[in-house]
Amino acid sequence: MSGSSLRLPASVLLPQAASLWRQWQASLSAEAAGVVAGAGQEVRLSAAELKEFDSSALSLLLGCARVCRQHGLSLTVLDAPVLLRDLARLYGVEDLLWPSAREAQLA
């Protein structure tokens, strides 16, 4: 898959997280099916537009990663804000969302 049609919105906060997840589940499953049909191995999700977020953004991303694994795929989160990655590190989930970060730390 060369490009990604999946993009996080500019804001992912707790009050909207549940409804956002319901919307994303169908989109993500459809994207995963398309990737599998094209013999791909990863679903790409852009976080470039994300400006306002809390820990619910991590929950959303972890849910997306779980759905991808259920389809035999990996999730690649692109252009994540530094503060999101810092939050993921604080919560101990950075290596679940960005496995290459752990590999870089070990090198």
Phi and psi in radians as a Rosetta constraint file:
Dihedral C 1 N 2 CA 2 C 2 CIRCULARHARMONIC -1.473 0.35
Dihedral N 2 CA 2 C 2 N 3 CIRCULARHARMONIC -0.604 0.35
Dihedral C 2 N 3 CA 3 C 3 CIRCULARHARMONIC -2.141 0.35
Dihedral N 3 CA 3 C 3 N 4 CIRCULARHARMONIC 3.118 0.35
Dihedral C 3 N 4 CA 4 C 4 CIRCULARHARMONIC -2.285 0.35
Dihedral N 4 CA 4 C 4 N 5 CIRCULARHARMONIC 2.329 0.35
Dihedral C 4 N 5 CA 5 C 5 CIRCULARHARMONIC -1.667 0.35
Dihedral N 5 CA 5 C 5 N 6 CIRCULARHARMONIC -0.134 0.35
Dihedral C 5 N 6 CA 6 C 6 CIRCULARHARMONIC -1.613 0.35
Dihedral N 6 CA 6 C 6 N 7 CIRCULARHARMONIC 2.238 0.35
Dihedral C 6 N 7 CA 7 C 7 CIRCULARHARMONIC -2.452 0.35
Dihedral N 7 CA 7 C 7 N 8 CIRCULARHARMONIC 2.341 0.35
Dihedral C 7 N 8 CA 8 C 8 CIRCULARHARMONIC -1.234 0.35
Dihedral N 8 CA 8 C 8 N 9 CIRCULARHARMONIC 2.548 0.35
Dihedral C 8 N 9 CA 9 C 9 CIRCULARHARMONIC -1.270 0.35
Dihedral N 9 CA 9 C 9 N 10 CIRCULARHARMONIC 3.058 0.35
Dihedral C 9 N 10 CA 10 C 10 CIRCULARHARMONIC -1.172 0.35
Dihedral N 10 CA 10 C 10 N 11 CIRCULARHARMONIC -0.439 0.35
Dihedral C 10 N 11 CA 11 C 11 CIRCULARHARMONIC -2.307 0.35
Dihedral N 11 CA 11 C 11 N 12 CIRCULARHARMONIC 2.228 0.35
Dihedral C 11 N 12 CA 12 C 12 CIRCULARHARMONIC -2.329 0.35
Dihedral N 12 CA 12 C 12 N 13 CIRCULARHARMONIC 1.740 0.35
Dihedral C 12 N 13 CA 13 C 13 CIRCULARHARMONIC -2.182 0.35
Dihedral N 13 CA 13 C 13 N 14 CIRCULARHARMONIC 2.797 0.35
Dihedral C 13 N 14 CA 14 C 14 CIRCULARHARMONIC -0.883 0.35
Dihedral N 14 CA 14 C 14 N 15 CIRCULARHARMONIC -0.786 0.35
Dihedral C 14 N 15 CA 15 C 15 CIRCULARHARMONIC -1.033 0.35
Dihedral N 15 CA 15 C 15 N 16 CIRCULARHARMONIC -0.457 0.35
Dihedral C 15 N 16 CA 16 C 16 CIRCULARHARMONIC -1.851 0.35
Dihedral N 16 CA 16 C 16 N 17 CIRCULARHARMONIC -0.044 0.35
Dihedral C 16 N 17 CA 17 C 17 CIRCULARHARMONIC -1.063 0.35
Dihedral N 17 CA 17 C 17 N 18 CIRCULARHARMONIC -0.777 0.35
Dihedral C 17 N 18 CA 18 C 18 CIRCULARHARMONIC -1.114 0.35
Dihedral N 18 CA 18 C 18 N 19 CIRCULARHARMONIC -0.788 0.35
Dihedral C 18 N 19 CA 19 C 19 CIRCULARHARMONIC -1.214 0.35
Dihedral N 19 CA 19 C 19 N 20 CIRCULARHARMONIC -0.617 0.35
Dihedral C 19 N 20 CA 20 C 20 CIRCULARHARMONIC -1.118 0.35
Dihedral N 20 CA 20 C 20 N 21 CIRCULARHARMONIC -0.723 0.35
Dihedral C 20 N 21 CA 21 C 21 CIRCULARHARMONIC -1.101 0.35
Dihedral N 21 CA 21 C 21 N 22 CIRCULARHARMONIC -0.728 0.35
Dihedral C 21 N 22 CA 22 C 22 CIRCULARHARMONIC -1.052 0.35
Dihedral N 22 CA 22 C 22 N 23 CIRCULARHARMONIC -0.712 0.35
Dihedral C 22 N 23 CA 23 C 23 CIRCULARHARMONIC -1.154 0.35
Dihedral N 23 CA 23 C 23 N 24 CIRCULARHARMONIC -0.714 0.35
Dihedral C 23 N 24 CA 24 C 24 CIRCULARHARMONIC -1.267 0.35
Dihedral N 24 CA 24 C 24 N 25 CIRCULARHARMONIC -0.556 0.35
Dihedral C 24 N 25 CA 25 C 25 CIRCULARHARMONIC -0.984 0.35
Dihedral N 25 CA 25 C 25 N 26 CIRCULARHARMONIC -0.830 0.35
Dihedral C 25 N 26 CA 26 C 26 CIRCULARHARMONIC -1.172 0.35
Dihedral N 26 CA 26 C 26 N 27 CIRCULARHARMONIC -0.775 0.35
Dihedral C 26 N 27 CA 27 C 27 CIRCULARHARMONIC -1.094 0.35
Dihedral N 27 CA 27 C 27 N 28 CIRCULARHARMONIC -0.726 0.35
Dihedral C 27 N 28 CA 28 C 28 CIRCULARHARMONIC -1.192 0.35
Dihedral N 28 CA 28 C 28 N 29 CIRCULARHARMONIC -0.738 0.35
Dihedral C 28 N 29 CA 29 C 29 CIRCULARHARMONIC -1.092 0.35
Dihedral N 29 CA 29 C 29 N 30 CIRCULARHARMONIC -0.713 0.35
Dihedral C 29 N 30 CA 30 C 30 CIRCULARHARMONIC -1.142 0.35
Dihedral N 30 CA 30 C 30 N 31 CIRCULARHARMONIC -0.736 0.35
Dihedral C 30 N 31 CA 31 C 31 CIRCULARHARMONIC -1.093 0.35
Dihedral N 31 CA 31 C 31 N 32 CIRCULARHARMONIC -0.773 0.35
Dihedral C 31 N 32 CA 32 C 32 CIRCULARHARMONIC -1.076 0.35
Dihedral N 32 CA 32 C 32 N 33 CIRCULARHARMONIC -0.747 0.35
Dihedral C 32 N 33 CA 33 C 33 CIRCULARHARMONIC -1.079 0.35
Dihedral N 33 CA 33 C 33 N 34 CIRCULARHARMONIC -0.688 0.35
Dihedral C 33 N 34 CA 34 C 34 CIRCULARHARMONIC -1.139 0.35
Dihedral N 34 CA 34 C 34 N 35 CIRCULARHARMONIC -0.684 0.35
Dihedral C 34 N 35 CA 35 C 35 CIRCULARHARMONIC -1.159 0.35
Dihedral N 35 CA 35 C 35 N 36 CIRCULARHARMONIC -0.791 0.35
Dihedral C 35 N 36 CA 36 C 36 CIRCULARHARMONIC -1.058 0.35
Dihedral N 36 CA 36 C 36 N 37 CIRCULARHARMONIC -0.770 0.35
Dihedral C 36 N 37 CA 37 C 37 CIRCULARHARMONIC -1.086 0.35
Dihedral N 37 CA 37 C 37 N 38 CIRCULARHARMONIC -0.542 0.35
Dihedral C 37 N 38 CA 38 C 38 CIRCULARHARMONIC -1.584 0.35
Dihedral N 38 CA 38 C 38 N 39 CIRCULARHARMONIC 0.212 0.35
Dihedral C 38 N 39 CA 39 C 39 CIRCULARHARMONIC 1.082 0.35
Dihedral N 39 CA 39 C 39 N 40 CIRCULARHARMONIC 0.514 0.35
Dihedral C 39 N 40 CA 40 C 40 CIRCULARHARMONIC -1.494 0.35
Dihedral N 40 CA 40 C 40 N 41 CIRCULARHARMONIC 3.011 0.35
Dihedral C 40 N 41 CA 41 C 41 CIRCULARHARMONIC -2.194 0.35
Dihedral N 41 CA 41 C 41 N 42 CIRCULARHARMONIC -0.097 0.35
Dihedral C 41 N 42 CA 42 C 42 CIRCULARHARMONIC -2.475 0.35
Dihedral N 42 CA 42 C 42 N 43 CIRCULARHARMONIC 2.602 0.35
Dihedral C 42 N 43 CA 43 C 43 CIRCULARHARMONIC -1.823 0.35
Dihedral N 43 CA 43 C 43 N 44 CIRCULARHARMONIC 2.260 0.35
Dihedral C 43 N 44 CA 44 C 44 CIRCULARHARMONIC -1.790 0.35
Dihedral N 44 CA 44 C 44 N 45 CIRCULARHARMONIC 2.388 0.35
Dihedral C 44 N 45 CA 45 C 45 CIRCULARHARMONIC -2.307 0.35
Dihedral N 45 CA 45 C 45 N 46 CIRCULARHARMONIC 2.178 0.35
Dihedral C 45 N 46 CA 46 C 46 CIRCULARHARMONIC -1.581 0.35
Dihedral N 46 CA 46 C 46 N 47 CIRCULARHARMONIC 2.292 0.35
Dihedral C 46 N 47 CA 47 C 47 CIRCULARHARMONIC -1.932 0.35
Dihedral N 47 CA 47 C 47 N 48 CIRCULARHARMONIC 0.297 0.35
Dihedral C 47 N 48 CA 48 C 48 CIRCULARHARMONIC -1.086 0.35
Dihedral N 48 CA 48 C 48 N 49 CIRCULARHARMONIC -0.561 0.35
Dihedral C 48 N 49 CA 49 C 49 CIRCULARHARMONIC -1.473 0.35
Dihedral N 49 CA 49 C 49 N 50 CIRCULARHARMONIC -0.187 0.35
Dihedral C 49 N 50 CA 50 C 50 CIRCULARHARMONIC -1.183 0.35
Dihedral N 50 CA 50 C 50 N 51 CIRCULARHARMONIC 2.074 0.35
Dihedral C 50 N 51 CA 51 C 51 CIRCULARHARMONIC -2.118 0.35
Dihedral N 51 CA 51 C 51 N 52 CIRCULARHARMONIC -0.617 0.35
Dihedral C 51 N 52 CA 52 C 52 CIRCULARHARMONIC -2.144 0.35
Dihedral N 52 CA 52 C 52 N 53 CIRCULARHARMONIC 2.115 0.35
Dihedral C 52 N 53 CA 53 C 53 CIRCULARHARMONIC -2.747 0.35
Dihedral N 53 CA 53 C 53 N 54 CIRCULARHARMONIC 2.881 0.35
Dihedral C 53 N 54 CA 54 C 54 CIRCULARHARMONIC -2.400 0.35
Dihedral N 54 CA 54 C 54 N 55 CIRCULARHARMONIC -2.891 0.35
Dihedral C 54 N 55 CA 55 C 55 CIRCULARHARMONIC -1.123 0.35
Dihedral N 55 CA 55 C 55 N 56 CIRCULARHARMONIC -0.315 0.35
Dihedral C 55 N 56 CA 56 C 56 CIRCULARHARMONIC -1.119 0.35
Dihedral N 56 CA 56 C 56 N 57 CIRCULARHARMONIC -0.440 0.35
Dihedral C 56 N 57 CA 57 C 57 CIRCULARHARMONIC -1.106 0.35
Dihedral N 57 CA 57 C 57 N 58 CIRCULARHARMONIC -0.671 0.35
Dihedral C 57 N 58 CA 58 C 58 CIRCULARHARMONIC -1.145 0.35
Dihedral N 58 CA 58 C 58 N 59 CIRCULARHARMONIC -0.719 0.35
Dihedral C 58 N 59 CA 59 C 59 CIRCULARHARMONIC -1.055 0.35
Dihedral N 59 CA 59 C 59 N 60 CIRCULARHARMONIC -0.737 0.35
Dihedral C 59 N 60 CA 60 C 60 CIRCULARHARMONIC -1.071 0.35
Dihedral N 60 CA 60 C 60 N 61 CIRCULARHARMONIC -0.805 0.35
Dihedral C 60 N 61 CA 61 C 61 CIRCULARHARMONIC -1.147 0.35
Dihedral N 61 CA 61 C 61 N 62 CIRCULARHARMONIC -0.694 0.35
Dihedral C 61 N 62 CA 62 C 62 CIRCULARHARMONIC -1.138 0.35
Dihedral N 62 CA 62 C 62 N 63 CIRCULARHARMONIC -0.653 0.35
Dihedral C 62 N 63 CA 63 C 63 CIRCULARHARMONIC -1.108 0.35
Dihedral N 63 CA 63 C 63 N 64 CIRCULARHARMONIC -0.721 0.35
Dihedral C 63 N 64 CA 64 C 64 CIRCULARHARMONIC -1.091 0.35
Dihedral N 64 CA 64 C 64 N 65 CIRCULARHARMONIC -0.748 0.35
Dihedral C 64 N 65 CA 65 C 65 CIRCULARHARMONIC -1.087 0.35
Dihedral N 65 CA 65 C 65 N 66 CIRCULARHARMONIC -0.680 0.35
Dihedral C 65 N 66 CA 66 C 66 CIRCULARHARMONIC -1.123 0.35
Dihedral N 66 CA 66 C 66 N 67 CIRCULARHARMONIC -0.784 0.35
Dihedral C 66 N 67 CA 67 C 67 CIRCULARHARMONIC -1.063 0.35
Dihedral N 67 CA 67 C 67 N 68 CIRCULARHARMONIC -0.732 0.35
Dihedral C 67 N 68 CA 68 C 68 CIRCULARHARMONIC -1.061 0.35
Dihedral N 68 CA 68 C 68 N 69 CIRCULARHARMONIC -0.798 0.35
Dihedral C 68 N 69 CA 69 C 69 CIRCULARHARMONIC -1.057 0.35
Dihedral N 69 CA 69 C 69 N 70 CIRCULARHARMONIC -0.636 0.35
Dihedral C 69 N 70 CA 70 C 70 CIRCULARHARMONIC -1.089 0.35
Dihedral N 70 CA 70 C 70 N 71 CIRCULARHARMONIC -0.448 0.35
Dihedral C 70 N 71 CA 71 C 71 CIRCULARHARMONIC -1.670 0.35
Dihedral N 71 CA 71 C 71 N 72 CIRCULARHARMONIC 0.090 0.35
Dihedral C 71 N 72 CA 72 C 72 CIRCULARHARMONIC 1.352 0.35
Dihedral N 72 CA 72 C 72 N 73 CIRCULARHARMONIC 0.389 0.35
Dihedral C 72 N 73 CA 73 C 73 CIRCULARHARMONIC -2.067 0.35
Dihedral N 73 CA 73 C 73 N 74 CIRCULARHARMONIC 2.917 0.35
Dihedral C 73 N 74 CA 74 C 74 CIRCULARHARMONIC -1.923 0.35
Dihedral N 74 CA 74 C 74 N 75 CIRCULARHARMONIC 2.716 0.35
Dihedral C 74 N 75 CA 75 C 75 CIRCULARHARMONIC -1.801 0.35
Dihedral N 75 CA 75 C 75 N 76 CIRCULARHARMONIC 2.276 0.35
Dihedral C 75 N 76 CA 76 C 76 CIRCULARHARMONIC -2.008 0.35
Dihedral N 76 CA 76 C 76 N 77 CIRCULARHARMONIC 2.042 0.35
Dihedral C 76 N 77 CA 77 C 77 CIRCULARHARMONIC -1.680 0.35
Dihedral N 77 CA 77 C 77 N 78 CIRCULARHARMONIC 2.065 0.35
Dihedral C 77 N 78 CA 78 C 78 CIRCULARHARMONIC -1.784 0.35
Dihedral N 78 CA 78 C 78 N 79 CIRCULARHARMONIC 2.586 0.35
Dihedral C 78 N 79 CA 79 C 79 CIRCULARHARMONIC 0.962 0.35
Dihedral N 79 CA 79 C 79 N 80 CIRCULARHARMONIC 0.686 0.35
Dihedral C 79 N 80 CA 80 C 80 CIRCULARHARMONIC -1.270 0.35
Dihedral N 80 CA 80 C 80 N 81 CIRCULARHARMONIC 2.430 0.35
Dihedral C 80 N 81 CA 81 C 81 CIRCULARHARMONIC -1.058 0.35
Dihedral N 81 CA 81 C 81 N 82 CIRCULARHARMONIC 2.549 0.35
Dihedral C 81 N 82 CA 82 C 82 CIRCULARHARMONIC -0.974 0.35
Dihedral N 82 CA 82 C 82 N 83 CIRCULARHARMONIC -0.714 0.35
Dihedral C 82 N 83 CA 83 C 83 CIRCULARHARMONIC -1.136 0.35
Dihedral N 83 CA 83 C 83 N 84 CIRCULARHARMONIC -0.533 0.35
Dihedral C 83 N 84 CA 84 C 84 CIRCULARHARMONIC -1.182 0.35
Dihedral N 84 CA 84 C 84 N 85 CIRCULARHARMONIC -0.752 0.35
Dihedral C 84 N 85 CA 85 C 85 CIRCULARHARMONIC -1.157 0.35
Dihedral N 85 CA 85 C 85 N 86 CIRCULARHARMONIC -0.643 0.35
Dihedral C 85 N 86 CA 86 C 86 CIRCULARHARMONIC -1.102 0.35
Dihedral N 86 CA 86 C 86 N 87 CIRCULARHARMONIC -0.725 0.35
Dihedral C 86 N 87 CA 87 C 87 CIRCULARHARMONIC -1.120 0.35
Dihedral N 87 CA 87 C 87 N 88 CIRCULARHARMONIC -0.726 0.35
Dihedral C 87 N 88 CA 88 C 88 CIRCULARHARMONIC -1.092 0.35
Dihedral N 88 CA 88 C 88 N 89 CIRCULARHARMONIC -0.689 0.35
Dihedral C 88 N 89 CA 89 C 89 CIRCULARHARMONIC -1.138 0.35
Dihedral N 89 CA 89 C 89 N 90 CIRCULARHARMONIC -0.755 0.35
Dihedral C 89 N 90 CA 90 C 90 CIRCULARHARMONIC -1.027 0.35
Dihedral N 90 CA 90 C 90 N 91 CIRCULARHARMONIC -0.722 0.35
Dihedral C 90 N 91 CA 91 C 91 CIRCULARHARMONIC -1.462 0.35
Dihedral N 91 CA 91 C 91 N 92 CIRCULARHARMONIC -0.067 0.35
Dihedral C 91 N 92 CA 92 C 92 CIRCULARHARMONIC 1.337 0.35
Dihedral N 92 CA 92 C 92 N 93 CIRCULARHARMONIC 0.433 0.35
Dihedral C 92 N 93 CA 93 C 93 CIRCULARHARMONIC -2.066 0.35
Dihedral N 93 CA 93 C 93 N 94 CIRCULARHARMONIC 0.129 0.35
Dihedral C 93 N 94 CA 94 C 94 CIRCULARHARMONIC -1.011 0.35
Dihedral N 94 CA 94 C 94 N 95 CIRCULARHARMONIC -0.735 0.35
Dihedral C 94 N 95 CA 95 C 95 CIRCULARHARMONIC -1.234 0.35
Dihedral N 95 CA 95 C 95 N 96 CIRCULARHARMONIC -0.304 0.35
Dihedral C 95 N 96 CA 96 C 96 CIRCULARHARMONIC -1.342 0.35
Dihedral N 96 CA 96 C 96 N 97 CIRCULARHARMONIC -0.514 0.35
Dihedral C 96 N 97 CA 97 C 97 CIRCULARHARMONIC -1.738 0.35
Dihedral N 97 CA 97 C 97 N 98 CIRCULARHARMONIC -0.528 0.35
Dihedral C 97 N 98 CA 98 C 98 CIRCULARHARMONIC -2.325 0.35
Dihedral N 98 CA 98 C 98 N 99 CIRCULARHARMONIC 1.334 0.35
Dihedral C 98 N 99 CA 99 C 99 CIRCULARHARMONIC -0.965 0.35
Dihedral N 99 CA 99 C 99 N 100 CIRCULARHARMONIC -0.546 0.35
Dihedral C 99 N 100 CA 100 C 100 CIRCULARHARMONIC -1.168 0.35
Dihedral N 100 CA 100 C 100 N 101 CIRCULARHARMONIC -0.395 0.35
Dihedral C 100 N 101 CA 101 C 101 CIRCULARHARMONIC -1.126 0.35
Dihedral N 101 CA 101 C 101 N 102 CIRCULARHARMONIC -0.723 0.35
Dihedral C 101 N 102 CA 102 C 102 CIRCULARHARMONIC -1.159 0.35
Dihedral N 102 CA 102 C 102 N 103 CIRCULARHARMONIC -0.741 0.35
Dihedral C 102 N 103 CA 103 C 103 CIRCULARHARMONIC -1.088 0.35
Dihedral N 103 CA 103 C 103 N 104 CIRCULARHARMONIC -0.670 0.35
Dihedral C 103 N 104 CA 104 C 104 CIRCULARHARMONIC -1.165 0.35
Dihedral N 104 CA 104 C 104 N 105 CIRCULARHARMONIC -0.629 0.35
Dihedral C 104 N 105 CA 105 C 105 CIRCULARHARMONIC -1.179 0.35
Dihedral N 105 CA 105 C 105 N 106 CIRCULARHARMONIC -0.608 0.35
Dihedral C 105 N 106 CA 106 C 106 CIRCULARHARMONIC -1.360 0.35
Dihedral N 106 CA 106 C 106 N 107 CIRCULARHARMONIC -0.363 0.35
